[in-house]
């Protein structure tokens, strides 16, 4: 089963393909998605990568956390699932 990784502090011009190529040296990348604003379409500066194996994810996190990408030190760690929200709950 794959392992999901959070990638933060991305430059706003970094795209899915660039994130994928950053992680490929560590193993098979199942998916790489930079999160965008639904209205403007511009990057929110973070994304998620799913690696095929836990081992590949661990290597990628250890190697890439704090590295410079497009002039910014990226934050790379294990993604934590948000609890599901119910209907009209507002906090």
HTML snippet that shows the backbone in 3Dmol.js (N, CA, C, O; Angstrom):
<script src="https://3Dmol.org/build/3Dmol-min.js"></script>
<div id="view" style="width:600px;height:400px;position:relative"></div>
<script>
const pdb = `
ATOM      1  N   UNK A   1       0.835  -1.185   0.000  1.00  0.00           N
ATOM      2  CA  UNK A   1       0.000   0.000   0.000  1.00  0.00           C
ATOM      3  C   UNK A   1       0.881   1.250   0.000  1.00  0.00           C
ATOM      4  O   UNK A   1       1.948   1.261   0.614  1.00  0.00           O
ATOM      5  N   UNK A   2       0.435   2.298  -0.686  1.00  0.00           N
ATOM      6  CA  UNK A   2       1.209   3.522  -0.817  1.00  0.00           C
ATOM      7  C   UNK A   2       1.236   4.352   0.445  1.00  0.00           C
ATOM      8  O   UNK A   2       0.490   4.108   1.393  1.00  0.00           O
ATOM      9  N   UNK A   3       2.103   5.328   0.436  1.00  0.00           N
ATOM     10  CA  UNK A   3       2.277   6.229   1.568  1.00  0.00           C
ATOM     11  C   UNK A   3       2.149   7.655   1.059  1.00  0.00           C
ATOM     12  O   UNK A   3       2.817   8.041   0.100  1.00  0.00           O
ATOM     13  N   UNK A   4       1.286   8.441   1.705  1.00  0.00           N
ATOM     14  CA  UNK A   4       1.048   9.820   1.284  1.00  0.00           C
ATOM     15  C   UNK A   4       1.971  10.771   2.044  1.00  0.00           C
ATOM     16  O   UNK A   4       2.147  10.659   3.257  1.00  0.00           O
ATOM     17  N   UNK A   5       2.556  11.712   1.295  1.00  0.00           N
ATOM     18  CA  UNK A   5       3.530  12.658   1.827  1.00  0.00           C
ATOM     19  C   UNK A   5       3.028  14.083   1.582  1.00  0.00           C
ATOM     20  O   UNK A   5       2.528  14.402   0.504  1.00  0.00           O
ATOM     21  N   UNK A   6       3.170  14.929   2.602  1.00  0.00           N
ATOM     22  CA  UNK A   6       2.860  16.356   2.485  1.00  0.00           C
ATOM     23  C   UNK A   6       4.126  17.082   2.037  1.00  0.00           C
ATOM     24  O   UNK A   6       5.217  16.811   2.538  1.00  0.00           O
ATOM     25  N   UNK A   7       3.971  18.009   1.088  1.00  0.00           N
ATOM     26  CA  UNK A   7       5.089  18.824   0.623  1.00  0.00           C
ATOM     27  C   UNK A   7       4.660  20.288   0.740  1.00  0.00           C
ATOM     28  O   UNK A   7       3.758  20.730   0.028  1.00  0.00           O
ATOM     29  N   UNK A   8       5.299  21.031   1.628  1.00  0.00           N
ATOM     30  CA  UNK A   8       4.911  22.417   1.867  1.00  0.00           C
ATOM     31  C   UNK A   8       5.988  23.408   1.508  1.00  0.00           C
ATOM     32  O   UNK A   8       7.136  23.040   1.257  1.00  0.00           O
ATOM     33  N   UNK A   9       5.607  24.676   1.486  1.00  0.00           N
ATOM     34  CA  UNK A   9       6.465  25.808   1.157  1.00  0.00           C
ATOM     35  C   UNK A   9       6.987  25.743  -0.276  1.00  0.00           C
ATOM     36  O   UNK A   9       8.117  26.141  -0.558  1.00  0.00           O
ATOM     37  N   UNK A  10       6.143  25.231  -1.175  1.00  0.00           N
ATOM     38  CA  UNK A  10       6.510  25.183  -2.586  1.00  0.00           C
ATOM     39  C   UNK A  10       6.405  26.578  -3.193  1.00  0.00           C
ATOM     40  O   UNK A  10       5.569  27.383  -2.781  1.00  0.00           O
ATOM     41  N   UNK A  11       7.255  26.853  -4.168  1.00  0.00           N
ATOM     42  CA  UNK A  11       7.131  28.095  -4.924  1.00  0.00           C
ATOM     43  C   UNK A  11       5.790  28.047  -5.659  1.00  0.00           C
ATOM     44  O   UNK A  11       5.340  26.973  -6.060  1.00  0.00           O
ATOM     45  N   UNK A  12       5.159  29.195  -5.835  1.00  0.00           N
ATOM     46  CA  UNK A  12       3.826  29.224  -6.431  1.00  0.00           C
ATOM     47  C   UNK A  12       3.801  28.842  -7.902  1.00  0.00           C
ATOM     48  O   UNK A  12       2.727  28.605  -8.454  1.00  0.00           O
ATOM     49  N   UNK A  13       4.971  28.778  -8.557  1.00  0.00           N
ATOM     50  CA  UNK A  13       5.017  28.354  -9.959  1.00  0.00           C
ATOM     51  C   UNK A  13       5.395  26.881 -10.118  1.00  0.00           C
ATOM     52  O   UNK A  13       5.502  26.398 -11.245  1.00  0.00           O
ATOM     53  N   UNK A  14       5.600  26.159  -9.015  1.00  0.00           N
ATOM     54  CA  UNK A  14       5.935  24.738  -9.077  1.00  0.00           C
ATOM     55  C   UNK A  14       4.685  23.950  -9.456  1.00  0.00           C
ATOM     56  O   UNK A  14       3.613  24.172  -8.893  1.00  0.00           O
ATOM     57  N   UNK A  15       4.825  23.020 -10.418  1.00  0.00           N
ATOM     58  CA  UNK A  15       3.662  22.256 -10.868  1.00  0.00           C
ATOM     59  C   UNK A  15       3.779  20.768 -10.514  1.00  0.00           C
ATOM     60  O   UNK A  15       4.788  20.321  -9.967  1.00  0.00           O
ATOM     61  N   UNK A  16       2.727  20.019 -10.837  1.00  0.00           N
ATOM     62  CA  UNK A  16       2.666  18.585 -10.521  1.00  0.00           C
ATOM     63  C   UNK A  16       3.858  17.816 -11.092  1.00  0.00           C
ATOM     64  O   UNK A  16       4.455  16.993 -10.398  1.00  0.00           O
ATOM     65  N   UNK A  17       4.204  18.080 -12.348  1.00  0.00           N
ATOM     66  CA  UNK A  17       5.294  17.350 -13.004  1.00  0.00           C
ATOM     67  C   UNK A  17       6.636  17.600 -12.309  1.00  0.00           C
ATOM     68  O   UNK A  17       7.444  16.682 -12.172  1.00  0.00           O
ATOM     69  N   UNK A  18       6.870  18.827 -11.875  1.00  0.00           N
ATOM     70  CA  UNK A  18       8.123  19.143 -11.187  1.00  0.00           C
ATOM     71  C   UNK A  18       8.195  18.435  -9.832  1.00  0.00           C
ATOM     72  O   UNK A  18       9.254  17.948  -9.436  1.00  0.00           O
ATOM     73  N   UNK A  19       7.081  18.384  -9.137  1.00  0.00           N
ATOM     74  CA  UNK A  19       7.055  17.688  -7.845  1.00  0.00           C
ATOM     75  C   UNK A  19       7.290  16.200  -8.073  1.00  0.00           C
ATOM     76  O   UNK A  19       8.055  15.576  -7.338  1.00  0.00           O
ATOM     77  N   UNK A  20       6.643  15.629  -9.076  1.00  0.00           N
ATOM     78  CA  UNK A  20       6.824  14.211  -9.397  1.00  0.00           C
ATOM     79  C   UNK A  20       8.290  13.906  -9.679  1.00  0.00           C
ATOM     80  O   UNK A  20       8.830  12.930  -9.158  1.00  0.00           O
ATOM     81  N   UNK A  21       8.939  14.730 -10.499  1.00  0.00           N
ATOM     82  CA  UNK A  21      10.338  14.465 -10.855  1.00  0.00           C
ATOM     83  C   UNK A  21      11.271  14.617  -9.658  1.00  0.00           C
ATOM     84  O   UNK A  21      12.326  13.984  -9.612  1.00  0.00           O
ATOM     85  N   UNK A  22      10.894  15.443  -8.700  1.00  0.00           N
ATOM     86  CA  UNK A  22      11.677  15.617  -7.481  1.00  0.00           C
ATOM     87  C   UNK A  22      11.683  14.328  -6.641  1.00  0.00           C
ATOM     88  O   UNK A  22      12.689  13.993  -6.015  1.00  0.00           O
ATOM     89  N   UNK A  23      10.559  13.618  -6.636  1.00  0.00           N
ATOM     90  CA  UNK A  23      10.407  12.424  -5.807  1.00  0.00           C
ATOM     91  C   UNK A  23      10.767  11.116  -6.525  1.00  0.00           C
ATOM     92  O   UNK A  23      11.024  10.115  -5.857  1.00  0.00           O
ATOM     93  N   UNK A  24      10.793  11.094  -7.836  1.00  0.00           N
ATOM     94  CA  UNK A  24      11.054   9.863  -8.589  1.00  0.00           C
ATOM     95  C   UNK A  24      12.378   9.167  -8.272  1.00  0.00           C
ATOM     96  O   UNK A  24      12.430   7.939  -8.327  1.00  0.00           O
ATOM     97  N   UNK A  25      13.457   9.897  -7.942  1.00  0.00           N
ATOM     98  CA  UNK A  25      14.702   9.188  -7.628  1.00  0.00           C
ATOM     99  C   UNK A  25      14.597   8.271  -6.396  1.00  0.00           C
ATOM    100  O   UNK A  25      15.468   7.426  -6.189  1.00  0.00           O
ATOM    101  N   UNK A  26      13.561   8.424  -5.590  1.00  0.00           N
ATOM    102  CA  UNK A  26      13.436   7.648  -4.358  1.00  0.00           C
ATOM    103  C   UNK A  26      12.517   6.443  -4.500  1.00  0.00           C
ATOM    104  O   UNK A  26      12.418   5.635  -3.576  1.00  0.00           O
ATOM    105  N   UNK A  27      11.849   6.306  -5.631  1.00  0.00           N
ATOM    106  CA  UNK A  27      10.961   5.167  -5.856  1.00  0.00           C
ATOM    107  C   UNK A  27       9.805   5.563  -6.763  1.00  0.00           C
ATOM    108  O   UNK A  27       9.748   6.681  -7.275  1.00  0.00           O
ATOM    109  N   UNK A  28       8.888   4.624  -6.949  1.00  0.00           N
ATOM    110  CA  UNK A  28       7.751   4.857  -7.833  1.00  0.00           C
ATOM    111  C   UNK A  28       6.771   5.855  -7.211  1.00  0.00           C
ATOM    112  O   UNK A  28       6.316   5.683  -6.081  1.00  0.00           O
ATOM    113  N   UNK A  29       6.464   6.894  -7.975  1.00  0.00           N
ATOM    114  CA  UNK A  29       5.500   7.904  -7.541  1.00  0.00           C
ATOM    115  C   UNK A  29       4.141   7.516  -8.109  1.00  0.00           C
ATOM    116  O   UNK A  29       3.967   7.443  -9.325  1.00  0.00           O
ATOM    117  N   UNK A  30       3.177   7.268  -7.224  1.00  0.00           N
ATOM    118  CA  UNK A  30       1.824   6.910  -7.646  1.00  0.00           C
ATOM    119  C   UNK A  30       1.087   8.163  -8.125  1.00  0.00           C
ATOM    120  O   UNK A  30       0.409   8.137  -9.153  1.00  0.00           O
ATOM    121  N   UNK A  31       1.226   9.266  -7.370  1.00  0.00           N
ATOM    122  CA  UNK A  31       0.596  10.525  -7.762  1.00  0.00           C
ATOM    123  C   UNK A  31       1.360  11.689  -7.145  1.00  0.00           C
ATOM    124  O   UNK A  31       2.015  11.549  -6.112  1.00  0.00           O
ATOM    125  N   UNK A  32       1.259  12.837  -7.800  1.00  0.00           N
ATOM    126  CA  UNK A  32       1.864  14.077  -7.295  1.00  0.00           C
ATOM    127  C   UNK A  32       0.912  15.210  -7.658  1.00  0.00           C
ATOM    128  O   UNK A  32       0.640  15.453  -8.833  1.00  0.00           O
ATOM    129  N   UNK A  33       0.407  15.905  -6.633  1.00  0.00           N
ATOM    130  CA  UNK A  33      -0.578  16.956  -6.870  1.00  0.00           C
ATOM    131  C   UNK A  33      -0.245  18.211  -6.075  1.00  0.00           C
ATOM    132  O   UNK A  33      -0.121  18.175  -4.851  1.00  0.00           O
ATOM    133  N   UNK A  34      -0.102  19.322  -6.793  1.00  0.00           N
ATOM    134  CA  UNK A  34       0.034  20.620  -6.147  1.00  0.00           C
ATOM    135  C   UNK A  34      -1.394  21.145  -5.967  1.00  0.00           C
ATOM    136  O   UNK A  34      -2.182  21.148  -6.913  1.00  0.00           O
ATOM    137  N   UNK A  35      -1.720  21.582  -4.764  1.00  0.00           N
ATOM    138  CA  UNK A  35      -3.073  22.049  -4.461  1.00  0.00           C
ATOM    139  C   UNK A  35      -3.245  23.474  -4.982  1.00  0.00           C
ATOM    140  O   UNK A  35      -2.399  24.340  -4.761  1.00  0.00           O
ATOM    141  N   UNK A  36      -4.362  23.696  -5.680  1.00  0.00           N
ATOM    142  CA  UNK A  36      -4.647  25.002  -6.244  1.00  0.00           C
ATOM    143  C   UNK A  36      -5.952  25.566  -5.697  1.00  0.00           C
ATOM    144  O   UNK A  36      -6.830  24.824  -5.256  1.00  0.00           O
ATOM    145  N   UNK A  37      -6.062  26.877  -5.733  1.00  0.00           N
ATOM    146  CA  UNK A  37      -7.282  27.555  -5.324  1.00  0.00           C
ATOM    147  C   UNK A  37      -8.374  27.233  -6.345  1.00  0.00           C
ATOM    148  O   UNK A  37      -8.148  27.332  -7.551  1.00  0.00           O
ATOM    149  N   UNK A  38      -9.541  26.854  -5.868  1.00  0.00           N
ATOM    150  CA  UNK A  38     -10.595  26.436  -6.794  1.00  0.00           C
ATOM    151  C   UNK A  38     -11.135  27.577  -7.647  1.00  0.00           C
ATOM    152  O   UNK A  38     -11.679  27.329  -8.723  1.00  0.00           O
ATOM    153  N   UNK A  39     -11.001  28.810  -7.199  1.00  0.00           N
ATOM    154  CA  UNK A  39     -11.532  29.940  -7.946  1.00  0.00           C
ATOM    155  C   UNK A  39     -10.504  30.560  -8.882  1.00  0.00           C
ATOM    156  O   UNK A  39     -10.800  30.826 -10.047  1.00  0.00           O
ATOM    157  N   UNK A  40      -9.299  30.788  -8.373  1.00  0.00           N
ATOM    158  CA  UNK A  40      -8.279  31.454  -9.194  1.00  0.00           C
ATOM    159  C   UNK A  40      -7.413  30.470  -9.970  1.00  0.00           C
ATOM    160  O   UNK A  40      -6.826  30.830 -10.991  1.00  0.00           O
ATOM    161  N   UNK A  41      -7.330  29.223  -9.491  1.00  0.00           N
ATOM    162  CA  UNK A  41      -6.486  28.235 -10.150  1.00  0.00           C
ATOM    163  C   UNK A  41      -5.018  28.360  -9.794  1.00  0.00           C
ATOM    164  O   UNK A  41      -4.200  27.587 -10.292  1.00  0.00           O
ATOM    165  N   UNK A  42      -4.663  29.319  -8.941  1.00  0.00           N
ATOM    166  CA  UNK A  42      -3.258  29.497  -8.577  1.00  0.00           C
ATOM    167  C   UNK A  42      -2.875  28.549  -7.435  1.00  0.00           C
ATOM    168  O   UNK A  42      -3.712  28.145  -6.628  1.00  0.00           O
ATOM    169  N   UNK A  43      -1.610  28.216  -7.399  1.00  0.00           N
ATOM    170  CA  UNK A  43      -1.090  27.290  -6.395  1.00  0.00           C
ATOM    171  C   UNK A  43      -1.257  27.848  -4.989  1.00  0.00           C
ATOM    172  O   UNK A  43      -1.158  29.054  -4.765  1.00  0.00           O
ATOM    173  N   UNK A  44      -1.513  26.948  -4.050  1.00  0.00           N
ATOM    174  CA  UNK A  44      -1.579  27.350  -2.643  1.00  0.00           C
ATOM    175  C   UNK A  44      -0.238  27.151  -1.945  1.00  0.00           C
ATOM    176  O   UNK A  44      -0.118  27.428  -0.751  1.00  0.00           O
ATOM    177  N   UNK A  45       0.776  26.675  -2.674  1.00  0.00           N
ATOM    178  CA  UNK A  45       2.117  26.545  -2.114  1.00  0.00           C
ATOM    179  C   UNK A  45       2.377  25.238  -1.383  1.00  0.00           C
ATOM    180  O   UNK A  45       3.375  25.107  -0.674  1.00  0.00           O
ATOM    181  N   UNK A  46       1.481  24.267  -1.553  1.00  0.00           N
ATOM    182  CA  UNK A  46       1.717  22.946  -0.966  1.00  0.00           C
ATOM    183  C   UNK A  46       1.060  21.880  -1.835  1.00  0.00           C
ATOM    184  O   UNK A  46       0.262  22.178  -2.724  1.00  0.00           O
ATOM    185  N   UNK A  47       1.416  20.643  -1.557  1.00  0.00           N
ATOM    186  CA  UNK A  47       0.843  19.545  -2.324  1.00  0.00           C
ATOM    187  C   UNK A  47       1.055  18.222  -1.628  1.00  0.00           C
ATOM    188  O   UNK A  47       1.540  18.161  -0.499  1.00  0.00           O
ATOM    189  N   UNK A  48       0.683  17.159  -2.326  1.00  0.00           N
ATOM    190  CA  UNK A  48       0.793  15.820  -1.780  1.00  0.00           C
ATOM    191  C   UNK A  48       1.384  14.885  -2.826  1.00  0.00           C
ATOM    192  O   UNK A  48       1.103  15.001  -4.019  1.00  0.00           O
ATOM    193  N   UNK A  49       2.201  13.965  -2.354  1.00  0.00           N
ATOM    194  CA  UNK A  49       2.802  12.946  -3.208  1.00  0.00           C
ATOM    195  C   UNK A  49       2.479  11.599  -2.589  1.00  0.00           C
ATOM    196  O   UNK A  49       2.588  11.425  -1.375  1.00  0.00           O
ATOM    197  N   UNK A  50       2.083  10.649  -3.419  1.00  0.00           N
ATOM    198  CA  UNK A  50       1.882   9.291  -2.925  1.00  0.00           C
ATOM    199  C   UNK A  50       2.951   8.403  -3.538  1.00  0.00           C
ATOM    200  O   UNK A  50       3.067   8.291  -4.758  1.00  0.00           O
ATOM    201  N   UNK A  51       3.734   7.769  -2.662  1.00  0.00           N
ATOM    202  CA  UNK A  51       4.787   6.858  -3.094  1.00  0.00           C
ATOM    203  C   UNK A  51       4.253   5.434  -3.017  1.00  0.00           C
ATOM    204  O   UNK A  51       3.367   5.136  -2.217  1.00  0.00           O
ATOM    205  N   UNK A  52       4.798   4.562  -3.854  1.00  0.00           N
ATOM    206  CA  UNK A  52       4.311   3.187  -3.917  1.00  0.00           C
ATOM    207  C   UNK A  52       4.598   2.397  -2.639  1.00  0.00           C
ATOM    208  O   UNK A  52       3.809   1.538  -2.247  1.00  0.00           O
ATOM    209  N   UNK A  53       5.732   2.691  -1.990  1.00  0.00           N
ATOM    210  CA  UNK A  53       6.092   1.921  -0.798  1.00  0.00           C
ATOM    211  C   UNK A  53       6.441   2.826   0.374  1.00  0.00           C
ATOM    212  O   UNK A  53       6.831   3.981   0.201  1.00  0.00           O
ATOM    213  N   UNK A  54       6.292   2.273   1.567  1.00  0.00           N
ATOM    214  CA  UNK A  54       6.661   2.994   2.793  1.00  0.00           C
ATOM    215  C   UNK A  54       8.156   3.310   2.788  1.00  0.00           C
ATOM    216  O   UNK A  54       8.574   4.386   3.216  1.00  0.00           O
ATOM    217  N   UNK A  55       8.951   2.364   2.300  1.00  0.00           N
ATOM    218  CA  UNK A  55      10.405   2.541   2.267  1.00  0.00           C
ATOM    219  C   UNK A  55      10.797   3.722   1.376  1.00  0.00           C
ATOM    220  O   UNK A  55      11.633   4.541   1.756  1.00  0.00           O
ATOM    221  N   UNK A  56      10.190   3.806   0.190  1.00  0.00           N
ATOM    222  CA  UNK A  56      10.476   4.912  -0.735  1.00  0.00           C
ATOM    223  C   UNK A  56      10.051   6.235  -0.114  1.00  0.00           C
ATOM    224  O   UNK A  56      10.758   7.235  -0.238  1.00  0.00           O
ATOM    225  N   UNK A  57       8.899   6.248   0.553  1.00  0.00           N
ATOM    226  CA  UNK A  57       8.408   7.468   1.192  1.00  0.00           C
ATOM    227  C   UNK A  57       9.370   7.913   2.284  1.00  0.00           C
ATOM    228  O   UNK A  57       9.678   9.100   2.391  1.00  0.00           O
ATOM    229  N   UNK A  58       9.841   6.989   3.083  1.00  0.00           N
ATOM    230  CA  UNK A  58      10.779   7.314   4.154  1.00  0.00           C
ATOM    231  C   UNK A  58      12.071   7.903   3.622  1.00  0.00           C
ATOM    232  O   UNK A  58      12.596   8.867   4.180  1.00  0.00           O
ATOM    233  N   UNK A  59      12.585   7.325   2.541  1.00  0.00           N
ATOM    234  CA  UNK A  59      13.812   7.853   1.929  1.00  0.00           C
ATOM    235  C   UNK A  59      13.593   9.262   1.388  1.00  0.00           C
ATOM    236  O   UNK A  59      14.441  10.140   1.549  1.00  0.00           O
ATOM    237  N   UNK A  60      12.450   9.466   0.748  1.00  0.00           N
ATOM    238  CA  UNK A  60      12.152  10.777   0.172  1.00  0.00           C
ATOM    239  C   UNK A  60      12.022  11.835   1.268  1.00  0.00           C
ATOM    240  O   UNK A  60      12.557  12.935   1.136  1.00  0.00           O
ATOM    241  N   UNK A  61      11.317  11.506   2.342  1.00  0.00           N
ATOM    242  CA  UNK A  61      11.144  12.458   3.443  1.00  0.00           C
ATOM    243  C   UNK A  61      12.497  12.813   4.049  1.00  0.00           C
ATOM    244  O   UNK A  61      12.800  13.988   4.254  1.00  0.00           O
ATOM    245  N   UNK A  62      13.311  11.793   4.337  1.00  0.00           N
ATOM    246  CA  UNK A  62      14.615  12.017   4.958  1.00  0.00           C
ATOM    247  C   UNK A  62      15.537  12.848   4.055  1.00  0.00           C
ATOM    248  O   UNK A  62      16.313  13.669   4.544  1.00  0.00           O
ATOM    249  N   UNK A  63      15.450  12.632   2.755  1.00  0.00           N
ATOM    250  CA  UNK A  63      16.352  13.299   1.828  1.00  0.00           C
ATOM    251  C   UNK A  63      15.901  14.699   1.410  1.00  0.00           C
ATOM    252  O   UNK A  63      16.735  15.574   1.180  1.00  0.00           O
ATOM    253  N   UNK A  64      14.599  14.914   1.312  1.00  0.00           N
ATOM    254  CA  UNK A  64      14.104  16.163   0.735  1.00  0.00           C
ATOM    255  C   UNK A  64      13.667  17.220   1.745  1.00  0.00           C
ATOM    256  O   UNK A  64      13.623  18.402   1.403  1.00  0.00           O
ATOM    257  N   UNK A  65      13.345  16.834   2.971  1.00  0.00           N
ATOM    258  CA  UNK A  65      12.884  17.821   3.950  1.00  0.00           C
ATOM    259  C   UNK A  65      13.974  18.866   4.185  1.00  0.00           C
ATOM    260  O   UNK A  65      15.109  18.527   4.522  1.00  0.00           O
ATOM    261  N   UNK A  66      13.621  20.128   4.004  1.00  0.00           N
ATOM    262  CA  UNK A  66      14.568  21.222   4.226  1.00  0.00           C
ATOM    263  C   UNK A  66      15.449  21.561   3.040  1.00  0.00           C
ATOM    264  O   UNK A  66      16.283  22.461   3.133  1.00  0.00           O
ATOM    265  N   UNK A  67      15.281  20.856   1.920  1.00  0.00           N
ATOM    266  CA  UNK A  67      16.105  21.163   0.751  1.00  0.00           C
ATOM    267  C   UNK A  67      15.548  22.368   0.006  1.00  0.00           C
ATOM    268  O   UNK A  67      14.369  22.701   0.130  1.00  0.00           O
ATOM    269  N   UNK A  68      16.404  23.009  -0.763  1.00  0.00           N
ATOM    270  CA  UNK A  68      16.032  24.191  -1.525  1.00  0.00           C
ATOM    271  C   UNK A  68      15.479  23.773  -2.883  1.00  0.00           C
ATOM    272  O   UNK A  68      16.148  23.082  -3.651  1.00  0.00           O
ATOM    273  N   UNK A  69      14.240  24.203  -3.174  1.00  0.00           N
ATOM    274  CA  UNK A  69      13.608  23.946  -4.468  1.00  0.00           C
ATOM    275  C   UNK A  69      13.029  25.266  -4.963  1.00  0.00           C
ATOM    276  O   UNK A  69      12.173  25.859  -4.306  1.00  0.00           O
ATOM    277  N   UNK A  70      13.489  25.718  -6.105  1.00  0.00           N
ATOM    278  CA  UNK A  70      13.036  26.992  -6.676  1.00  0.00           C
ATOM    279  C   UNK A  70      13.192  28.149  -5.690  1.00  0.00           C
ATOM    280  O   UNK A  70      12.340  29.034  -5.623  1.00  0.00           O
ATOM    281  N   UNK A  71      14.284  28.136  -4.927  1.00  0.00           N
ATOM    282  CA  UNK A  71      14.575  29.228  -4.014  1.00  0.00           C
ATOM    283  C   UNK A  71      13.846  29.177  -2.679  1.00  0.00           C
ATOM    284  O   UNK A  71      13.887  30.143  -1.917  1.00  0.00           O
ATOM    285  N   UNK A  72      13.177  28.062  -2.382  1.00  0.00           N
ATOM    286  CA  UNK A  72      12.452  27.938  -1.107  1.00  0.00           C
ATOM    287  C   UNK A  72      12.815  26.623  -0.435  1.00  0.00           C
ATOM    288  O   UNK A  72      12.960  25.599  -1.104  1.00  0.00           O
ATOM    289  N   UNK A  73      12.961  26.647   0.885  1.00  0.00           N
ATOM    290  CA  UNK A  73      13.238  25.420   1.639  1.00  0.00           C
ATOM    291  C   UNK A  73      11.915  24.694   1.849  1.00  0.00           C
ATOM    292  O   UNK A  73      11.034  25.177   2.561  1.00  0.00           O
ATOM    293  N   UNK A  74      11.787  23.529   1.219  1.00  0.00           N
ATOM    294  CA  UNK A  74      10.514  22.813   1.296  1.00  0.00           C
ATOM    295  C   UNK A  74      10.404  22.007   2.587  1.00  0.00           C
ATOM    296  O   UNK A  74      11.406  21.605   3.179  1.00  0.00           O
ATOM    297  N   UNK A  75       9.178  21.785   3.001  1.00  0.00           N
ATOM    298  CA  UNK A  75       8.850  20.983   4.180  1.00  0.00           C
ATOM    299  C   UNK A  75       8.251  19.686   3.653  1.00  0.00           C
ATOM    300  O   UNK A  75       7.265  19.706   2.917  1.00  0.00           O
ATOM    301  N   UNK A  76       8.849  18.557   4.032  1.00  0.00           N
ATOM    302  CA  UNK A  76       8.376  17.264   3.554  1.00  0.00           C
ATOM    303  C   UNK A  76       8.191  16.344   4.754  1.00  0.00           C
ATOM    304  O   UNK A  76       9.135  16.079   5.497  1.00  0.00           O
ATOM    305  N   UNK A  77       6.964  15.861   4.933  1.00  0.00           N
ATOM    306  CA  UNK A  77       6.706  14.918   6.017  1.00  0.00           C
ATOM    307  C   UNK A  77       5.509  14.038   5.688  1.00  0.00           C
ATOM    308  O   UNK A  77       4.844  14.223   4.669  1.00  0.00           O
ATOM    309  N   UNK A  78       5.251  13.089   6.560  1.00  0.00           N
ATOM    310  CA  UNK A  78       4.129  12.175   6.356  1.00  0.00           C
ATOM    311  C   UNK A  78       2.827  12.974   6.412  1.00  0.00           C
ATOM    312  O   UNK A  78       2.627  13.789   7.312  1.00  0.00           O
ATOM    313  N   UNK A  79       1.954  12.733   5.448  1.00  0.00           N
ATOM    314  CA  UNK A  79       0.659  13.429   5.428  1.00  0.00           C
ATOM    315  C   UNK A  79      -0.238  12.853   6.514  1.00  0.00           C
ATOM    316  O   UNK A  79      -0.239  11.650   6.774  1.00  0.00           O
ATOM    317  N   UNK A  80      -1.000  13.739   7.140  1.00  0.00           N
ATOM    318  CA  UNK A  80      -1.952  13.321   8.165  1.00  0.00           C
ATOM    319  C   UNK A  80      -3.349  13.595   7.632  1.00  0.00           C
ATOM    320  O   UNK A  80      -3.672  14.723   7.260  1.00  0.00           O
ATOM    321  N   UNK A  81      -4.170  12.559   7.597  1.00  0.00           N
ATOM    322  CA  UNK A  81      -5.530  12.720   7.088  1.00  0.00           C
ATOM    323  C   UNK A  81      -6.345  13.627   7.986  1.00  0.00           C
ATOM    324  O   UNK A  81      -6.325  13.495   9.209  1.00  0.00           O
ATOM    325  N   UNK A  82      -7.069  14.561   7.356  1.00  0.00           N
ATOM    326  CA  UNK A  82      -7.981  15.424   8.090  1.00  0.00           C
ATOM    327  C   UNK A  82      -9.226  14.624   8.456  1.00  0.00           C
ATOM    328  O   UNK A  82      -9.683  13.802   7.661  1.00  0.00           O
ATOM    329  N   UNK A  83      -9.781  14.851   9.646  1.00  0.00           N
ATOM    330  CA  UNK A  83     -11.027  14.165   9.965  1.00  0.00           C
ATOM    331  C   UNK A  83     -12.129  14.640   9.012  1.00  0.00           C
ATOM    332  O   UNK A  83     -12.169  15.807   8.624  1.00  0.00           O
ATOM    333  N   UNK A  84     -12.998  13.737   8.653  1.00  0.00           N
ATOM    334  CA  UNK A  84     -14.088  14.074   7.740  1.00  0.00           C
ATOM    335  C   UNK A  84     -15.033  15.064   8.403  1.00  0.00           C
ATOM    336  O   UNK A  84     -15.365  14.929   9.581  1.00  0.00           O
ATOM    337  N   UNK A  85     -15.460  16.057   7.635  1.00  0.00           N
ATOM    338  CA  UNK A  85     -16.423  17.029   8.151  1.00  0.00           C
ATOM    339  C   UNK A  85     -17.818  16.581   7.776  1.00  0.00           C
ATOM    340  O   UNK A  85     -18.036  15.991   6.718  1.00  0.00           O
ATOM    341  N   UNK A  86     -18.752  16.867   8.652  1.00  0.00           N
ATOM    342  CA  UNK A  86     -20.138  16.536   8.361  1.00  0.00           C
ATOM    343  C   UNK A  86     -20.837  17.754   7.805  1.00  0.00           C
ATOM    344  O   UNK A  86     -20.571  18.879   8.230  1.00  0.00           O
ATOM    345  N   UNK A  87     -21.714  17.539   6.872  1.00  0.00           N
ATOM    346  CA  UNK A  87     -22.577  18.537   6.264  1.00  0.00           C
ATOM    347  C   UNK A  87     -22.341  19.996   6.550  1.00  0.00           C
ATOM    348  O   UNK A  87     -21.441  20.599   5.965  1.00  0.00           O
ATOM    349  N   UNK A  88     -23.123  20.583   7.434  1.00  0.00           N
ATOM    350  CA  UNK A  88     -23.078  22.023   7.682  1.00  0.00           C
ATOM    351  C   UNK A  88     -22.269  22.419   8.903  1.00  0.00           C
ATOM    352  O   UNK A  88     -22.388  23.549   9.377  1.00  0.00           O
ATOM    353  N   UNK A  89     -21.465  21.534   9.414  1.00  0.00           N
ATOM    354  CA  UNK A  89     -20.646  21.879  10.580  1.00  0.00           C
ATOM    355  C   UNK A  89     -19.670  22.998  10.212  1.00  0.00           C
ATOM    356  O   UNK A  89     -18.945  22.906   9.222  1.00  0.00           O
ATOM    357  N   UNK A  90     -19.666  24.025  11.006  1.00  0.00           N
ATOM    358  CA  UNK A  90     -18.718  25.125  10.808  1.00  0.00           C
ATOM    359  C   UNK A  90     -18.008  25.354  12.116  1.00  0.00           C
ATOM    360  O   UNK A  90     -18.621  25.317  13.184  1.00  0.00           O
ATOM    361  N   UNK A  91     -16.717  25.592  12.034  1.00  0.00           N
ATOM    362  CA  UNK A  91     -15.926  25.776  13.257  1.00  0.00           C
ATOM    363  C   UNK A  91     -15.422  27.173  13.345  1.00  0.00           C
ATOM    364  O   UNK A  91     -14.735  27.522  14.306  1.00  0.00           O
TER     365      UNK A  91
END
`;
const viewer = $3Dmol.createViewer("view");
viewer.addModel(pdb, "pdb");
viewer.setStyle({}, {cartoon: {color: "spectrum"}});
viewer.zoomTo();
viewer.render();
</script>
